[in-house]
């Protein structure tokens, strides 16, 4: 996308989200669980042609996708009688350090995907012997085409289980002065957050982003 585009509302060019570091950083944070093979969707049917080797463990799934019936989420906003719940099977196990859990959610800012992942939190420091299955609501019944191998299925973050101590207090004169100074800078000059506040990413991650490899 272009970094700037014309806004009829403003009558001039405005910056797009391509120039918004929080938007970009959120999409590249953590790691992506990808679709392991091409999946064709036609007239509501999902199919694939994947010559996967026989797994070395008996209970491991061989198909990239399985299903939940809608009744399993009856009584929740996720329930739609005409929308099937798919389940993306995982072909990787995930192990975290003690005290950390895995937060799995829909790939950030990917409104173009024809499904919406159901967000979950898994204690992957303890639960790591089998792969995590990622359920999703199929939100576009009219979708026809192919979900290509590598399509992001879930975006995962390692999060600590320790509950942070929160402190609530009124602005002091010093914090009020910093607020005014920062707000004035943000309103008067573009790129203040990126230049003054954004943390630098590691060289390894930048290299991965540049090569198309998921960090």
Beta strands, then each sheet from edge to edge (+ up, - down):
strand 1: 4-7
strand 2: 12-15
strand 3: 31-34
strand 4: 39-42
strand 5: 45-47
strand 6: 65-68
strand 7: 85-88
strand 8: 100-105
strand 9: 115-117
strand 10: 120-122
strand 11: 134-138
strand 12: 145-147
strand 13: 152-160
sheet 1: 1+ 2-
sheet 2: 3+ 13- 8+ 10-
sheet 3: 5+ 4- 12+
sheet 4: 6+ 7- 11+ 9-
end
